[in-house]
Amino acid sequence: MLRILIADDQELVRAGLRMILEAQDDLQVVAEASDGLEAIAAAERTDPDVILMDIRMPNLDGVEATRRLEGRRVLILTTFDLDEYVVEALRAGASGFLLKDAPPAELVHAVRVVATGDALLSPSVTRQLLDRVVPRLGATQPAPAVLESLTDREREVLRLVAQGLSNAEIAERLVVSEATVKTHVSHILEKLDLRDRVQAVVVAYESGLVDGR
């Protein structure tokens, strides 16, 4: 049973999310929070597997709450109107994000993906959002020296990861096995000292390795 914490300042939103999630046999909502401070306290109290975190909340927003919940698996709930905040949340350690108007099946899938420790970066909406947002951050500096530790193939894999491709899609593009791609991704994360694919995407865009314009 996956334990879930819902943090959103709108009671109706929390109720709707709870109804969708608890309709699944393997999902249980163990706590709700109306702001970031409550979310942190509830996480310490209930030890959830996944935290659904709204970005804009009173007292303490979702970005700072995510930063303080380091090590927790946080799935950010957002709208296109909050693009810049999404990137900040990813930097703060979020494992992915989902649009608030996503279909129920997509929400359930997202929770399960994040619970396994994977980053949610496969949906096309993620690709679109990163393409819109990260270029505005201004990748004016050359790729940091740390990228020099990557092989040519690893850089190529990182570029494809940053474009939102899954391991299977990258394997098909490069005509290699999916296991080979997983190995490359693991090496990239280790060499760049990154936690997951989300952080790898942000680094790729911010370093100028990928041009999202």
PAGUDO-780681 format. One line per field, with one value per atom (N, C-alpha, C): x, y, z. Coordinates in Angstrom, 3 decimals, decimal comma, always signed. Example, Ala and Ser with C-alpha at 12.3 -4.5 7.8 and 13.67 -1.06 7.14 Angstrom:
x = c(+13,190  +12,300  +13,200  +12,850  +13,670  +12,900)
y = c(-5,690  -4,500  -3,300  -2,250  -1,060  +0,030)
z = c(+7,800  +7,800  +7,800  +7,080  +7,140  +7,870)
END
This chain:
x = c(+0,832  +0,000  +0,874  +0,694  +1,450  +0,759  +1,539  +1,016  +1,248  +0,185  +0,242  -0,194  +0,543  +0,193  -0,208  -1,353  -1,832  -1,690  -0,957  -0,779  -1,315  -2,425  -3,045  -3,908  -3,914  -4,668  -6,163  -6,593  -8,015  -8,600  -9,566  -10,155  -10,826  -11,467  -12,140  -11,133  -9,993  -8,948  -8,448  -8,190  -7,721  -8,742  -10,015  -11,071  -11,138  -10,984  -11,024  -9,857  -8,667  -7,489  -7,617  -8,107  -8,288  -9,236  -10,340  -11,329  -10,729  -9,950  -9,324  -8,319  -7,480  -6,405  -6,936  -7,884  -8,363  -9,317  -9,630  -10,402  -9,517  -8,196  -7,226  -6,902  -6,822  -6,599  -5,234  -4,267  -2,901  -2,499  -3,449  -3,130  -3,940  -3,278  -3,945  -3,483  -4,417  -4,095  -4,004  -2,809  -2,593  -2,697  -2,646  -2,737  -2,994  -3,537  -3,733  -3,108  -2,731  -2,157  -2,628  -2,819  -3,313  -2,215  -1,000  +0,130  +1,430  +2,541  +3,825  +4,240  +3,949  +4,315  +3,569  +2,276  +1,491  +1,994  +2,418  +2,914  +4,167  +5,070  +6,305  +5,993  +5,111  +4,739  +4,053  +3,153  +2,424  +3,361  +4,346  +5,301  +6,124  +6,536  +7,306  +6,456  +5,167  +4,267  +3,836  +3,606  +3,007  +3,954  +5,113  +6,112  +5,496  +4,973  +4,346  +5,368  +4,911  +5,767  +5,862  +4,768  +4,709  +3,954  +4,437  +3,749  +3,280  +1,967  +1,424  +1,462  +2,213  +2,485  +2,047  +1,103  +0,746  +1,888  +2,082  +3,188  +2,817  +1,675  +1,276  +0,371  +0,907  +0,146  +0,547  -0,329  -0,002  +1,039  +1,604  +2,557  +3,902  +3,870  +5,097  +4,715  +5,314  +4,904  +5,490  +5,018  +5,437  +6,894  +7,494  +8,911  +9,772  +9,544  +10,342  +10,043  +8,789  +8,434  +9,162  +9,228  +9,941  +11,418  +11,985  +13,399  +13,651  +12,748  +12,909  +12,615  +11,901  +11,571  +12,585  +13,820  +14,881  +14,878  +14,937  +14,934  +13,561  +12,515  +11,146  +10,806  +9,882  +9,441  +8,250  +8,502  +7,488  +7,063  +5,755  +5,178  +4,457  +4,951  +4,414  +3,142  +2,125  +0,896  +0,947  +0,724  +0,915  -0,026  +0,025  -0,665  +0,380  +0,069  +1,025  +1,326  +0,462  +0,672  +1,803  +2,303  +3,313  +4,636  +4,946  +6,122  +7,407  +7,732  +8,995  +9,085  +7,952  +7,941  +8,207  +7,764  +8,008  +9,500  +10,237  +11,675  +12,338  +11,903  +12,455  +12,171  +10,990  +10,632  +11,495  +11,785  +12,646  +14,047  +14,521  +15,828  +15,824  +14,683  +14,579  +14,515  +14,330  +14,346  +13,092  +12,119  +10,901  +11,237  +10,459  +10,704  +9,941  +9,153  +8,403  +7,229  +6,426  +5,261  +4,137  +2,944  +1,747  +0,803  +0,130  -0,854  -2,079  -2,662  -3,817  -5,026  -5,106  -6,252  -5,956  -4,905  -4,565  -5,670  -5,887  -6,896  -6,570  -7,584  -7,353  -6,351  -6,420  -5,503  -4,058  -3,841  -2,484  -1,966  -2,859  -2,481  -2,058  -2,855  -2,552  -1,220  -1,027  +0,235  +1,414  +1,251  +2,331  +2,734  +1,770  +2,055  +2,834  +2,428  +3,114  +4,536  +4,720  +6,058  +6,998  +6,546  +7,377  +7,658  +6,694  +6,865  +7,979  +8,214  +9,269  +10,658  +10,688  +11,974  +12,358  +11,502  +11,777  +11,303  +11,858  +11,413  +10,341  +9,338  +8,253  +8,604  +9,195  +9,592  +9,207  +8,343  +8,005  +6,897  +5,833  +4,721  +5,160  +4,496  +4,854  +4,686  +3,774  +3,565  +4,818  +5,575  +6,817  +7,804  +7,880  +8,779  +8,398  +7,112  +6,645  +6,952  +6,727  +6,919  +8,392  +9,261  +10,689  +11,180  +10,651  +11,052  +10,646  +9,524  +9,044  +9,790  +10,088  +10,578  +12,083  +12,821  +14,249  +14,989  +14,604  +15,315  +15,255  +14,191  +14,051  +15,024  +15,589  +16,523  +17,854  +18,090  +19,299  +20,520  +20,650  +21,840  +22,943  +23,479  +24,460  +25,887  +26,096  +27,434  +27,709  +28,946  +29,265  +29,027  +28,952  +28,726  +29,765  +29,344  +30,296  +31,325  +32,448  +33,544  +33,118  +32,133  +31,724  +31,195  +30,623  +30,119  +31,239  +32,439  +33,577  +33,891  +33,349  +33,588  +32,748  +31,774  +30,904  +31,540  +31,304  +31,739  +30,808  +31,193  +30,342  +28,976  +28,960  +27,694  +26,839  +27,482  +26,735  +26,129  +26,856  +26,303  +25,096  +25,216  +24,116  +22,888  +23,106  +22,005  +21,399  +22,245  +21,749  +20,891  +21,298  +20,498  +19,110  +19,058  +17,773  +16,914  +17,560  +16,830  +16,203  +16,973  +16,505  +15,361  +15,242  +14,135  +12,887  +12,985  +11,832  +11,653  +12,652  +12,526  +12,714  +11,961  +12,103  +13,306  +13,700  +14,824  +14,543  +13,303  +12,939  +13,050  +12,606  +12,672  +14,119  +14,944  +16,358  +17,031  +16,703  +17,278  +16,933  +15,694  +15,271  +16,002  +16,166  +16,831  +18,301  +18,964  +20,395  +20,699  +19,646  +19,777  +20,669  +20,319  +20,996  +19,917  +20,323  +19,344  +18,923  +17,743  +17,272  +18,184  +18,726  +19,650  +20,897  +21,364  +22,529  +22,223  +21,027  +20,620  +20,559  +19,982  +19,903  +21,293  +22,241  +23,615  +24,198  +23,967  +24,458  +23,855  +22,544  +21,872  +22,440  +22,676  +23,250  +24,624  +25,440  +26,780  +26,697  +25,736  +25,557  +25,205  +24,252  +23,824  +24,972  +25,736  +26,853  +27,948  +28,301  +29,382  +29,019  +27,737  +27,312  +26,778  +26,813  +26,347  +24,901  +24,037  +22,627  +21,774  +20,622  +19,763  +18,940  +18,430  +17,544  +17,501  +16,629  +16,531  +16,050  +15,226  +14,727  +15,892  +16,779  +17,933  +18,824  +18,921  +19,739  +19,181  +17,862  +17,233  +17,535  +17,376  +17,624  +19,082  +20,020  +21,442  +21,706  +21,095  +21,316  +20,867  +19,726  +19,226  +20,030  +20,269  +20,949  +22,404  +23,010  +24,406  +24,540  +23,406  +23,460  +23,684  +23,746  +23,932  +22,743  +21,571  +20,353  +19,781  +19,393  +18,788  +17,295  +16,559  +15,110  +14,357  +15,050  +14,346  +13,729)
y = c(-1,198  +0,000  +1,258  +2,117  +3,362  +4,442  +5,096  +6,124  +7,506  +8,311  +9,577  +10,732  +11,836  +13,086  +14,093  +14,737  +15,746  +17,129  +18,013  +19,376  +20,361  +21,009  +21,991  +22,901  +24,188  +25,110  +25,122  +24,412  +24,346  +23,012  +23,093  +21,878  +21,022  +21,668  +20,910  +20,136  +20,739  +20,057  +18,840  +19,032  +17,905  +16,781  +17,134  +16,119  +15,362  +16,088  +15,432  +14,487  +14,926  +14,078  +12,841  +13,029  +11,892  +10,867  +11,335  +10,430  +9,615  +10,284  +9,587  +8,548  +8,936  +8,052  +6,869  +7,120  +6,047  +5,094  +5,391  +4,440  +3,283  +3,445  +2,407  +1,549  +0,257  -0,666  -0,484  +0,037  +0,104  +1,503  +2,447  +3,806  +4,243  +4,894  +5,363  +6,781  +7,696  +9,057  +9,074  +9,317  +9,244  +10,598  +11,690  +13,023  +14,065  +15,210  +16,363  +17,580  +18,565  +19,800  +20,962  +22,124  +23,291  +24,308  +24,057  +24,917  +24,141  +24,781  +24,099  +23,688  +24,521  +24,189  +22,957  +22,908  +21,729  +20,487  +20,670  +19,542  +18,942  +19,806  +19,335  +18,582  +19,153  +18,511  +17,175  +17,141  +15,910  +14,839  +15,248  +14,284  +13,650  +14,449  +13,918  +12,976  +13,284  +12,503  +11,192  +11,201  +10,049  +9,275  +9,842  +9,181  +8,653  +9,553  +9,113  +8,648  +7,831  +7,392  +8,475  +9,204  +10,268  +11,458  +12,666  +13,887  +14,611  +14,838  +15,662  +17,095  +17,951  +19,294  +20,389  +21,202  +22,389  +23,391  +24,219  +25,177  +26,419  +27,005  +28,248  +27,953  +28,144  +27,965  +29,052  +29,388  +30,421  +29,928  +30,870  +30,605  +30,072  +28,986  +28,438  +27,780  +28,245  +27,707  +26,323  +25,707  +24,346  +24,201  +25,246  +25,187  +25,077  +25,970  +25,949  +24,708  +24,289  +23,070  +21,870  +21,812  +20,725  +20,750  +21,940  +22,084  +21,557  +21,867  +21,424  +19,948  +19,367  +17,937  +17,119  +17,512  +16,853  +15,348  +14,594  +13,142  +12,529  +13,355  +12,859  +12,858  +11,997  +11,942  +12,877  +13,979  +15,025  +15,128  +15,096  +15,277  +16,618  +17,544  +18,899  +18,966  +19,616  +19,869  +21,309  +21,509  +22,849  +23,153  +24,385  +24,822  +25,522  +25,763  +26,419  +27,844  +28,390  +29,761  +29,854  +28,716  +28,719  +28,127  +28,333  +27,708  +27,899  +29,141  +29,419  +28,707  +28,622  +27,955  +26,460  +25,893  +24,475  +24,190  +24,997  +24,789  +24,945  +25,929  +26,110  +24,892  +24,320  +23,131  +21,941  +21,814  +20,728  +20,900  +22,148  +22,420  +22,070  +22,306  +22,089  +20,610  +19,753  +18,320  +17,557  +18,199  +17,484  +16,374  +15,295  +14,153  +14,246  +15,304  +15,466  +16,385  +16,556  +17,409  +16,953  +17,413  +17,006  +18,194  +18,367  +19,440  +19,092  +20,106  +19,874  +19,328  +19,616  +19,130  +17,813  +17,137  +15,846  +14,829  +13,881  +12,849  +12,026  +11,478  +10,674  +9,545  +8,870  +7,752  +8,232  +9,448  +9,995  +10,339  +10,838  +11,142  +9,870  +8,835  +7,561  +7,011  +7,057  +6,582  +7,385  +8,693  +9,562  +9,223  +9,009  +8,667  +7,367  +6,381  +5,089  +5,193  +5,990  +6,165  +6,803  +7,890  +8,602  +7,726  +6,922  +6,049  +5,037  +4,643  +3,655  +4,289  +5,620  +6,304  +6,877  +6,662  +7,220  +8,671  +9,412  +10,784  +10,778  +11,620  +11,681  +12,690  +12,187  +13,084  +12,563  +11,582  +10,988  +11,709  +12,177  +12,749  +13,909  +14,040  +15,098  +16,477  +16,597  +17,900  +18,354  +17,423  +17,766  +18,362  +17,760  +18,232  +19,666  +19,898  +21,222  +22,256  +21,886  +22,835  +23,202  +22,210  +22,496  +23,331  +23,059  +23,841  +25,300  +25,543  +26,912  +27,636  +26,935  +27,591  +27,760  +26,677  +26,718  +27,730  +27,907  +28,932  +30,308  +30,594  +31,904  +32,075  +30,972  +31,066  +31,661  +31,553  +32,177  +31,290  +30,348  +29,484  +30,207  +31,230  +32,084  +31,603  +30,727  +30,258  +28,971  +28,709  +27,451  +26,278  +25,087  +23,900  +23,825  +23,576  +23,537  +22,432  +22,607  +21,650  +20,242  +20,122  +18,790  +17,964  +18,616  +17,880  +17,260  +17,761  +17,225  +15,786  +15,398  +14,029  +13,013  +13,507  +12,601  +12,206  +10,978  +10,545  +11,144  +11,051  +11,567  +10,887  +9,591  +8,858  +9,283  +9,506  +9,933  +11,317  +12,194  +13,516  +13,385  +12,475  +12,254  +11,738  +10,800  +10,270  +11,370  +12,201  +13,295  +14,263  +14,558  +15,434  +14,840  +13,548  +12,889  +12,823  +12,591  +12,612  +13,990  +15,029  +16,399  +16,747  +16,009  +16,220  +15,467  +14,737  +14,046  +12,619  +12,063  +10,693  +9,683  +8,613  +7,525  +6,674  +5,771  +4,879  +4,054  +3,583  +2,770  +3,584  +4,837  +5,703  +6,033  +6,251  +6,530  +5,305  +4,131  +2,886  +2,720  +3,024  +2,909  +3,934  +5,143  +6,199  +5,860  +5,295  +5,022  +3,599  +2,814  +1,421  +0,648  +0,712  -0,058  -0,655  -1,475  -2,075  -1,073  -1,297  -0,429  -0,537  -1,730  -1,927  -1,058  -0,932  -0,086  +1,369  +1,805  +3,190  +3,409  +2,456  +2,581  +2,719  +1,970  +2,055  +3,436  +3,965  +5,306  +6,346  +6,246  +7,212  +7,138  +5,930  +5,766  +6,410  +6,222  +6,822  +8,343  +8,875  +10,327  +10,895  +10,267  +10,752  +10,673  +9,598  +9,423  +10,463  +10,647  +11,578  +13,029  +13,386  +14,758  +14,958  +13,887  +13,940  +14,439  +13,801  +14,165  +13,045  +13,440  +12,450  +11,653  +12,329  +11,641  +12,371  +11,891  +12,436  +13,883  +14,231  +15,604  +16,582  +16,314  +17,196  +17,175  +16,026  +15,929  +16,819  +16,869  +17,712  +19,182  +19,613  +21,014  +21,383  +20,501  +20,761  +20,862  +19,971  +19,963  +21,272  +21,775  +23,031  +24,224  +24,268  +25,422  +25,531  +24,404  +24,426  +24,792  +24,785  +25,073  +23,833  +22,659  +21,409  +21,180  +21,602  +21,511  +22,909  +23,248  +24,550  +24,373  +24,906  +24,731  +25,798  +26,717  +27,803  +27,318)
z = c(+0,000  +0,000  +0,000  -0,983  -1,059  -0,239  +0,593  +1,493  +0,867  +0,811  +0,091  +0,993  +0,873  +1,542  +0,477  +0,667  -0,270  +0,361  -0,290  +0,201  -0,834  -0,516  -1,396  -0,540  -0,827  +0,024  -0,279  -1,322  -1,652  -1,203  -0,308  +0,251  -0,808  -1,773  -2,827  -3,680  -3,931  -4,700  -3,924  -2,645  -1,824  -1,814  -1,680  -1,648  -2,966  -4,082  -5,384  -5,594  -5,177  -5,296  -4,421  -3,216  -2,300  -2,912  -3,475  -4,058  -5,201  -6,047  -7,176  -6,692  -5,758  -5,301  -4,500  -3,619  -2,752  -3,458  -4,717  -5,516  -5,967  -5,777  -6,130  -4,906  -5,115  -4,002  -3,341  -4,105  -3,585  -3,108  -3,086  -2,695  -1,476  -0,534  +0,676  +1,007  +1,170  +1,584  +3,110  +3,624  +5,075  +5,754  +4,960  +5,566  +4,500  +4,944  +4,078  +4,743  +3,921  +4,446  +3,581  +4,203  +3,475  +3,179  +3,669  +3,335  +3,525  +3,181  +3,238  +4,632  +5,614  +6,991  +7,473  +7,168  +7,542  +6,809  +5,563  +4,778  +5,406  +5,840  +6,473  +7,760  +8,582  +9,846  +9,589  +8,586  +8,279  +7,736  +6,954  +6,413  +7,524  +8,485  +9,616  +10,460  +10,533  +11,380  +10,730  +9,406  +8,737  +7,824  +7,496  +6,648  +5,348  +4,492  +3,240  +2,209  +1,274  +0,172  -0,904  -1,089  -2,090  -1,516  -1,827  -1,420  -2,672  -2,785  -3,858  -3,359  -4,019  -3,501  -4,473  -4,036  -4,809  -4,681  -5,692  -5,631  -4,833  -5,142  -4,485  -3,302  -2,106  -0,876  +0,112  +1,052  +2,043  +3,053  +3,787  +4,872  +4,374  +3,621  +3,033  +1,721  +0,616  -0,683  -0,934  -2,021  -2,321  -2,667  -3,232  -3,590  -2,332  -1,385  -0,160  +0,668  +0,683  +1,417  +0,828  -0,497  -1,169  -0,799  -0,770  -0,413  +1,001  +1,918  +3,303  +3,488  +2,542  +2,602  +1,809  +1,859  +1,104  +1,359  +0,293  +0,423  +0,256  +0,339  +0,144  -1,342  -1,705  -3,099  -3,269  -3,940  -4,096  -5,554  -5,761  -7,091  -7,091  -7,886  -7,915  -8,768  -8,236  -8,985  -9,472  -10,761  -11,307  -12,457  -12,907  -14,118  -14,981  -16,238  -17,117  -16,671  -15,844  -15,373  -14,352  -13,891  -12,835  -13,318  -14,581  -15,183  -14,381  -14,056  -13,388  -12,045  -11,366  -10,069  -10,207  -11,331  -11,564  -11,612  -12,356  -12,473  -11,112  -10,342  -9,001  -8,137  -8,285  -7,500  -7,902  -9,197  -9,655  -9,084  -9,091  -8,494  -7,003  -6,358  -4,915  -4,550  -5,560  -5,283  -5,625  -6,285  -6,671  -7,664  -7,617  -8,494  -9,811  -9,960  -11,191  -10,969  -12,006  -11,850  -12,758  -12,428  -13,147  -13,195  -14,319  -14,422  -13,594  -12,983  -12,113  -12,869  -14,161  -14,924  -15,653  -15,227  -15,838  -15,563  -16,460  -16,246  -15,004  -14,332  -13,131  -13,334  -14,473  -14,729  -14,774  -15,283  -15,354  -13,960  -13,111  -11,724  -10,999  -11,132  -10,469  -10,973  -12,285  -12,872  -12,335  -12,265  -11,795  -10,371  -9,516  -8,120  -8,042  -8,818  -8,785  -9,331  -10,380  -10,956  -9,943  -9,317  -8,349  -7,132  -6,744  -5,572  -5,781  -7,021  -7,294  -7,264  -7,172  -7,159  -8,502  -9,521  -10,841  -10,901  -11,842  -12,065  -13,145  -12,953  -13,921  -15,005  -16,086  -17,168  -18,545  -18,581  -19,865  -20,637  -19,960  -20,728  -21,612  -22,740  -23,680  -23,061  -22,108  -21,481  -20,745  -20,209  -19,532  -20,521  -21,685  -22,722  -23,120  -23,300  -23,702  -22,623  -21,391  -20,299  -20,147  -20,202  -20,081  -21,252  -22,439  -23,606  -23,464  -22,794  -22,614  -21,505  -20,438  -19,234  -19,186  -19,366  -19,105  -19,976  -21,260  -22,043  -21,406  -20,677  -20,043  -18,883  -18,416  -17,295  -17,752  -19,071  -19,604  -19,499  -20,399  -20,415  -21,174  -20,546  -21,215  -21,015  -20,062  -19,778  -20,556  -20,880  -21,559  -20,618  -21,190  -20,366  -19,257  -18,020  -16,914  -17,100  -16,438  -16,589  -16,231  -15,335  -14,895  -16,061  -17,085  -18,238  -19,055  -18,860  -19,594  -19,173  -18,029  -17,557  -18,328  -19,093  -19,838  -21,167  -21,578  -22,902  -23,949  -25,205  -26,274  -26,271  -26,050  -26,036  -24,836  -23,701  -22,514  -22,717  -23,395  -23,703  -24,626  -25,581  -26,508  -25,760  -24,853  -24,048  -23,184  -22,598  -21,757  -22,576  -23,794  -24,653  -24,891  -25,128  -25,391  -24,131  -22,988  -21,720  -21,518  -21,827  -21,648  -22,587  -23,671  -24,603  -24,178  -23,059  -22,514  -22,985  -23,673  -24,169  -23,036  -23,097  -22,130  -22,511  -21,615  -21,928  -23,180  -23,310  -24,469  -25,762  -25,708  -26,888  -27,256  -26,223  -26,482  -27,096  -26,574  -27,099  -28,576  -28,924  -30,327  -31,193  -30,673  -31,435  -31,689  -30,675  -30,793  -31,259  -31,446  -31,880  -30,908  -29,639  -28,597  -27,703  -26,744  -25,856  -24,776  -24,209  -23,135  -21,920  -21,692  -20,565  -20,735  -21,976  -22,249  -21,926  -22,298  -22,003  -20,494  -19,770  -18,312  -17,703  -18,250  -17,758  -18,019  -19,225  -19,548  -18,608  -18,376  -17,504  -16,091  -15,612  -14,267  -14,180  -15,215  -15,236  -15,257  -16,028  -16,103  -14,736  -14,070  -12,755  -11,748  -11,829  -10,897  -11,156  -12,412  -12,751  -12,428  -12,620  -12,383  -10,970  -10,178  -8,789  -8,724  -9,520  -9,580  -9,012  -8,472  -7,843  -8,854  -9,884  -10,824  -12,164  -13,049  -14,399  -14,400  -13,434  -13,358  -13,246  -12,319  -12,136  -13,373  -14,025  -15,237  -16,339  -16,460  -17,474  -17,218  -15,979  -15,646  -15,936  -15,554  -15,808  -17,311  -18,082  -19,527  -20,162  -19,735  -20,290  -19,789  -18,495  -17,921  -18,388  -18,692  -19,144  -20,611  -21,313  -22,743  -23,579  -22,943  -23,686  -24,615  -24,160  -24,960  -25,108  -26,306  -26,574  -26,684  -25,720  -25,714  -26,468  -27,083  -27,782  -29,083)
END
